Amino acid sequence: MEQNIMIKIYDWSKTSAKDKSRIMSRSQADMESIVGYVGGIIKEVRKDGDKALVKYTKKFDDPKFTAKMIKVSKEDIAQAYKDTDPKVVAIMRDQIKISSIYAKTEASKQPADWSIETTPGVVTGMRLIPVDSVGLYVPAGKAPLPVVAQILVVAAKAAGVKRIVVCFPPTGALAEIIVSADLAGADEIYRMGGVQAIAALTYGTETVKPVNFIAGPGNPYVQAAKLQVFGKVGVDMLSGPSEALILADKRANPAYLAADILARCEHGSDSAGVVVTDSMEIAKQTFAEVKRQAPMLKRQKYVQDALTNFSAIIVVKSLQNMIDFANDYSAEHLEVQVENAQALLPKLRNAGTIFLGDFAPVAVGDYASGTNHCLPTGVAPKFSSPVGARMFLKGSGYQYLTKDGLKTLKPIVETLSDVEGLDAHKRSVQIRFEK
């Protein structure tokens, strides 16, 4: 098995442009090639509703699927609890408590309403209100992800969303997803996945009422569908394969580094685990640990390819080089296993979420610490944020003017409306001062 371990060590100053491009770009889905196919499914669901939803669910997930199976009933939920290990249910409850504390605190930090009098008689402000309804997509292809269900629901719940819908592809019974969504407070749960689910959430079917906002990870087809329906609904972000960048100095533990690389690789062949260090000795020891640990893992078909395709152990000259690399790479998950890791936090600008210290592996964020693990990937952390309570809040600006306040602003409106050639705008102010 060891001869199949293909992760490589790169001296970054001597690495070829081709290898640098592959490592920095990692797996970026080619959505252009599937736009037409995705659009066709969306159009069909929009036209034929449940009929199309059932058709594609039979094709991709369950050949025996029927329209009666689309919505998860109260009886289905009760059965899901019976089919789930009570210890798992208890752990889910504990985790939801932790993530709820985080999400509610995040929501409380958002300014619900603020205003300022910019000039006498002119009061302007902003108020934040939750979207009316959200559709939360939970993947279940390579592996069922019940934690995604609860982490999304908890965030929407903390924001105050009135109608929270969860859906998942029925690739199996998946009782844990149903239980997780129910425990977190979902209002409706549906068995539907893929492009057809995004279409149903957007346009509605006989069974599914449409929503205002869609969030949650998914494969390139799901992401392409979200991109196509954006504008009709809001969407969270476009997420790609899982990735982690790990900054390590000479005192880092190579066994930890290797384990964290492999934790990303088991997600899929297109995932990436990358270590950046200023120590060639740590690089070599980490390579040896990857070779030792990899054969122990169950998901070999993913691990081997991910190590070969987009994972790497990179050696740079200094801690500052490591920081610069991290900000350029812009990772979904960024681990900082260096001395005094917290001191680096102000210098790290681009990451979906950051794990500080030797005892903060990504798995803690995935399952236990309470932060949301639905994160931007690829270059997206340079301009977007994790899913959270604030994502489900929208702003409405407002203004209140007295007549004296409007009089103060009247010359500005008159002048600028003339510049833009919009005389009706100017007239709407002037008419208020006519006798």
C-alpha positions in Angstrom: 0.0 0.0 0.0 2.8 2.4 0.9 4.0 2.7 -2.7 0.7 4.3 -3.6 1.1 7.3 -1.3 1.8 10.0 -3.8 1.9 13.3 -1.7 5.0 15.2 -2.6 7.3 17.7 -0.8 7.9 20.9 -2.7 10.6 23.5 -2.1 8.4 26.4 -3.1 11.2 28.6 -4.4 12.1 25.8 -6.9 8.6 24.5 -7.8 7.6 24.7 -11.4 4.9 27.2 -12.5 2.7 24.2 -13.6 2.8 22.6 -10.1 2.3 25.9 -8.4 -0.8 26.5 -10.5 -2.3 23.0 -9.8 -1.7 23.3 -6.1 -3.1 26.9 -5.8 -6.0 26.3 -8.1 -6.9 22.9 -6.6 -10.2 21.4 -7.9 -12.3 24.1 -9.4 -15.5 22.6 -10.9 -16.1 23.4 -14.6 -19.6 24.6 -14.4 -19.7 25.9 -18.0 -19.8 22.4 -19.4 -23.0 21.5 -17.4 -24.9 24.7 -17.7 -27.2 23.5 -20.4 -27.9 20.1 -18.7 -28.6 21.8 -15.4 -30.9 24.4 -17.0 -32.9 21.6 -18.7 -33.7 19.9 -15.4 -34.6 23.2 -13.8 -37.0 24.0 -16.7 -38.6 20.6 -16.5 -39.2 20.8 -12.7 -40.6 24.3 -13.2 -43.0 23.0 -15.8 -43.9 19.5 -14.5 -43.5 19.9 -10.7 -43.7 16.7 -8.7 -43.6 14.6 -11.9 -40.2 15.9 -12.9 -39.0 15.7 -9.3 -39.9 12.1 -9.0 -38.4 11.3 -12.5 -35.0 12.6 -11.6 -35.0 11.2 -8.0 -35.7 7.8 -9.5 -32.9 8.3 -12.0 -30.2 9.4 -9.5 -31.2 8.3 -6.0 -34.0 5.7 -5.7 -35.6 3.7 -8.5 -38.6 3.0 -6.3 -39.3 6.6 -5.4 -42.9 8.0 -5.6 -44.5 11.4 -5.1 -45.8 10.2 -1.7 -42.3 9.9 -0.5 -41.2 13.5 -1.2 -42.4 15.0 2.1 -41.1 13.5 5.3 -44.3 13.0 7.5 -44.6 13.2 11.3 -44.8 9.4 11.2 -41.6 9.2 9.2 -39.9 11.5 11.8 -41.1 9.3 14.6 -39.7 6.2 12.8 -36.4 8.0 12.3 -36.0 8.4 16.0 -36.7 4.7 16.5 -34.1 3.8 13.9 -31.4 6.0 15.3 -29.2 4.9 18.2 -30.3 6.7 21.4 -26.7 7.6 22.1 -26.4 9.3 18.7 -29.6 11.3 19.5 -28.2 12.4 22.8 -24.9 13.5 21.2 -26.9 15.4 18.6 -28.8 17.2 21.3 -25.6 18.2 23.1 -24.0 19.4 19.8 -27.1 21.5 18.9 -26.9 23.2 22.3 -23.3 24.2 21.6 -23.9 25.4 18.1 -27.1 27.2 19.2 -25.1 29.2 21.7 -22.7 30.3 18.9 -25.4 31.1 16.4 -27.6 33.0 18.9 -24.5 35.0 20.0 -23.7 35.8 16.4 -27.3 37.0 15.8 -27.2 39.1 18.9 -24.1 40.9 17.7 -25.9 42.1 14.5 -27.3 45.6 14.9 -31.1 45.0 14.6 -31.9 48.7 14.1 -29.7 51.8 14.0 -30.3 55.4 12.9 -28.5 58.7 12.7 -29.6 62.3 12.1 -27.2 63.3 9.3 -28.4 66.8 9.1 -31.2 68.6 11.1 -34.6 67.1 10.1 -33.1 64.2 8.2 -33.0 60.8 10.0 -31.6 57.8 8.2 -31.1 54.3 9.4 -31.0 50.5 8.7 -33.0 47.6 10.2 -32.2 43.9 9.8 -35.0 41.4 9.4 -34.8 37.7 8.7 -35.8 36.3 5.3 -39.3 34.7 5.4 -38.2 31.3 4.3 -35.1 29.3 3.6 -34.3 26.0 1.9 -31.4 24.1 3.4 -29.6 21.5 1.2 -28.0 18.5 2.9 -25.7 16.3 0.8 -25.9 12.5 1.1 -23.9 11.2 -1.9 -20.4 10.2 -0.9 -21.6 10.2 2.8 -24.7 11.3 4.7 -24.1 14.6 6.6 -26.6 15.0 9.4 -24.4 17.6 11.1 -24.9 19.8 8.1 -28.7 19.7 8.7 -28.5 20.9 12.2 -25.8 23.5 11.7 -27.8 25.1 8.9 -31.1 25.0 10.8 -29.6 26.4 14.0 -28.2 29.4 12.1 -31.5 30.1 10.4 -33.4 29.6 13.7 -31.1 32.0 15.5 -31.7 34.6 12.7 -35.5 34.3 13.3 -36.5 32.7 9.9 -40.2 31.8 10.1 -40.1 28.8 7.7 -37.1 26.5 7.6 -37.1 23.7 5.0 -34.5 20.9 4.9 -34.0 18.6 1.9 -31.7 15.7 1.2 -31.2 13.2 -1.6 -32.9 9.9 -0.6 -29.8 7.7 -1.3 -30.8 5.6 1.7 -33.1 5.7 4.8 -30.8 8.4 6.3 -32.7 8.5 9.6 -29.9 10.5 11.3 -30.4 13.4 8.9 -34.2 13.5 9.6 -33.5 13.4 13.4 -30.8 16.0 13.2 -33.0 18.4 11.2 -36.0 17.8 13.5 -34.0 18.3 16.7 -32.6 21.6 15.4 -36.1 22.9 14.6 -36.8 22.4 10.9 -40.4 23.1 9.9 -40.5 20.9 6.8 -38.2 18.1 5.6 -38.2 16.7 2.0 -36.5 13.8 0.3 -35.1 15.4 -2.8 -31.6 16.2 -3.9 -29.6 17.4 -6.9 -30.6 20.0 -9.4 -34.2 19.0 -9.1 -34.2 19.9 -5.4 -32.8 23.4 -6.1 -35.5 23.9 -8.8 -38.3 22.7 -6.5 -37.1 25.0 -3.7 -37.0 27.9 -6.1 -40.2 27.5 -8.1 -42.2 25.1 -6.0 -44.1 22.0 -7.0 -47.5 20.5 -6.0 -45.8 19.2 -2.8 -43.1 21.8 -2.2 -43.8 25.4 -1.5 -41.0 27.7 -2.8 -38.6 29.5 -0.5 -36.8 32.9 -0.6 -33.2 31.8 0.1 -31.2 28.6 -0.5 -28.1 27.5 1.5 -26.0 24.4 1.9 -23.1 22.5 0.2 -23.5 20.2 -2.8 -21.8 18.7 -5.9 -21.0 20.8 -9.0 -24.5 20.2 -10.4 -26.1 21.6 -7.2 -23.7 24.6 -7.3 -24.5 25.2 -10.9 -28.2 25.0 -10.2 -27.8 27.6 -7.4 -26.0 29.9 -9.8 -28.8 29.6 -12.3 -31.7 30.3 -9.9 -29.9 33.2 -8.2 -32.0 36.3 -8.6 -35.3 34.4 -8.2 -34.0 33.3 -4.8 -31.0 34.3 -2.7 -28.1 31.8 -2.4 -25.4 31.4 0.1 -22.3 30.8 -2.0 -20.7 28.4 -4.5 -18.8 25.7 -2.5 -16.4 23.3 -4.0 -14.5 20.2 -2.6 -13.2 20.2 1.0 -9.8 21.7 1.6 -7.4 22.5 4.5 -4.2 24.5 4.6 -2.0 23.8 7.6 0.8 26.2 8.7 3.4 24.4 10.7 6.7 25.6 12.3 9.6 23.4 13.4 8.0 22.5 16.7 4.8 21.2 15.1 3.9 17.5 15.5 4.2 15.6 12.2 1.7 13.0 13.3 -0.9 15.7 13.8 -0.1 17.3 10.5 -0.4 14.0 8.6 -3.7 13.1 10.3 -5.1 16.5 9.4 -4.0 16.1 5.7 -5.7 12.7 5.6 -8.9 14.0 7.2 -9.4 16.3 4.2 -8.4 13.6 1.7 -11.1 11.1 2.9 -13.8 13.6 1.7 -13.2 12.8 -1.9 -10.7 12.5 -4.7 -10.9 16.2 -5.5 -10.2 17.3 -1.9 -6.9 18.9 -0.8 -4.8 18.7 2.3 -1.8 21.1 2.2 0.9 21.7 4.8 3.2 24.8 4.5 6.2 24.9 6.8 9.5 26.6 7.1 11.2 23.4 8.2 12.4 20.8 5.7 12.8 18.3 8.6 9.1 18.8 9.5 8.2 18.3 5.9 10.1 15.0 5.7 8.7 13.7 9.0 5.2 14.7 7.9 5.6 12.8 4.6 6.7 9.7 6.6 3.7 10.0 8.8 1.3 10.2 5.8 2.8 7.0 4.5 2.4 5.4 7.9 -1.2 6.5 8.6 -2.8 6.4 5.2 -3.1 2.6 4.8 -5.1 2.5 8.1 -8.0 4.5 6.7 -11.2 3.0 5.3 -11.9 5.4 2.3 -8.8 4.4 0.3 -10.4 5.1 -3.1 -10.6 8.8 -2.1 -7.5 9.2 0.0 -5.0 7.9 -2.6 -6.3 10.2 -5.4 -6.6 13.2 -3.2 -3.0 12.9 -2.0 -1.9 12.7 -5.6 -4.1 15.4 -7.2 -4.2 18.5 -5.0 -2.4 17.7 -1.7 1.1 18.8 -1.0 3.8 19.5 1.7 5.4 22.8 0.9 8.6 24.3 2.3 9.1 28.0 2.4 11.8 30.2 3.9 10.1 32.0 6.8 7.0 32.4 8.9 6.1 35.5 6.9 6.2 33.4 3.7 3.8 31.0 5.4 1.4 33.8 6.2 1.7 35.2 2.6 1.0 31.8 1.2 -2.1 31.4 3.4 -3.6 34.7 2.3 -2.9 33.9 -1.3 -4.2 30.3 -1.1 -7.4 31.4 0.7 -8.4 28.1 2.2 -11.8 26.8 3.3 -10.1 25.6 6.6 -6.9 27.1 7.8 -5.0 25.4 10.7 -2.2 27.3 12.5 0.1 24.9 14.3 2.9 27.3 15.2 4.2 28.8 18.4 1.9 31.5 19.8 -0.7 30.7 17.1 -3.2 33.3 18.3 -0.7 36.1 17.6 -1.0 35.3 13.9 -4.8 35.7 13.7 -4.7 39.5 12.9 -2.4 38.7 10.0 -4.6 36.0 8.4 -7.0 37.7 6.0 -8.4 35.0 3.8 -9.9 31.8 5.2 -13.3 30.3 5.7 -12.6 29.4 9.3 -9.3 29.3 11.3 -8.1 26.7 13.8 -5.5 28.0 16.2 -3.0 25.8 18.0 -2.0 22.1 18.0 -5.2 20.9 19.6 -7.8 22.5 17.2 -8.1 20.1 14.2 -10.7 20.8 11.5 -12.8 17.8 12.7 -13.7 19.8 15.9 -15.2 22.6 13.7 -17.0 20.0 11.6 -18.7 18.3 14.6 -18.4 19.9 17.9 -17.2 23.5 18.6 -20.4 25.2 17.3 -19.0 27.3 14.5 -20.7 26.8 11.2 -18.8 24.5 8.9 -20.7 25.4 5.7 -17.8 27.5 4.3 -16.6 29.2 1.1 -13.9 27.3 -0.8 -11.4 27.9 -3.5 -10.7 31.7 -3.8 -14.1 32.5 -2.3 -12.8 33.2 1.2 -11.3 36.3 -0.3 -14.7 37.8 -0.7 -17.3 35.7 1.1 -18.1 34.4 4.6 -19.3 31.1 6.2 -23.0 30.4 6.5 -24.3 31.9 9.7 -27.2 33.7 11.3 -26.3 37.0 9.6 -26.6 35.3 6.2 -30.3 34.9 6.8 -30.8 38.5 7.7 -31.5 41.2 5.1 -31.3 44.9 5.5 -33.9 47.7 4.8 -32.6 51.2 4.9 -35.0 53.9 6.0 -35.3 57.7 6.3 -37.6 60.2 7.9 -37.5 63.9 6.9 -39.2 67.0 8.3 -40.1 69.8 5.8 -37.0 71.7 7.0 -34.9 68.6 6.5 -36.2 68.3 2.9 -35.5 72.0 2.4 -31.9 71.5 3.3 -31.5 68.7 0.8 -33.6 70.3 -1.9 -30.6 72.0 -3.7 -28.7 68.7 -3.9 -31.7 66.9 -5.5 -32.4 69.7 -7.9 -28.8 69.9 -9.1 -28.1 66.2 -9.4 -31.4 65.3 -11.0 -30.6 67.9 -13.7 -27.2 66.3 -14.2 -29.0 62.9 -14.8 -31.8 64.4 -16.8 -34.5 63.2 -14.5 -36.8 66.2 -14.1 -39.6 64.2 -12.5 -37.3 63.5 -9.6 -36.6 67.3 -9.1 -40.3 68.0 -9.5 -41.2 65.5 -6.7 -39.3 67.6 -4.2 -40.2 71.1 -5.6 -44.0 70.3 -5.5 -43.8 70.0 -1.7 -42.8 73.7 -1.4 -45.4 75.2 -3.8 -48.1 77.3 -2.3 
